[in-house]
């Protein structure tokens, strides 16, 4: 999967890709778990995904950081 961040410096680009890869692997792990309560699992994943990204600046919609 190719992700391009044109406004980021190369070192920040690599760090962001590394962090996103870790988060995707973590989410893949959570999804692979078998939960007794599917509703609780779905709520946890939704809450987690909603808190994952925030804009760096209000006027900079292209920038994201991991919470």
C-alpha positions, -999 to 999 in steps of 0.1 A, spaced: 0 0 0 15 33 -11 8 64 10 21 98 0 24 127 23 38 156 2 39 182 29 59 162 55 96 160 58 112 127 49 120 117 85 84 126 97 71 107 66 90 75 77 79 79 113 43 83 104 44 53 81 60 32 108 34 43 134 5 37 110 19 2 102 20 -6 139 -16 6 144 -28 -14 114 -11 -45 128 -26 -39 162 -61 -35 147 -56 -66 127 -47 -84 159 -78 -71 176 -101 -81 147 -86 -116 147 -95 -121 184 -127 -140 190 -148 -121 215 -178 -134 235 -195 -101 231 -194 -89 195 -211 -56 204 -184 -48 230 -157 -55 205 -173 -34 178 -178 -5 203 -141 -7 213 -129 -7 177 -151 22 168 -140 42 199 -104 34 192 -106 43 155 -123 76 163 -95 86 186 -67 75 163 -62 105 141 -64 143 148 -54 172 126 -22 189 133 -36 224 127 -72 234 120 -62 249 87 -40 220 77 -64 192 69 -37 171 53 -17 167 85 -25 139 110 -10 127 143 -15 96 162 -31 101 196 
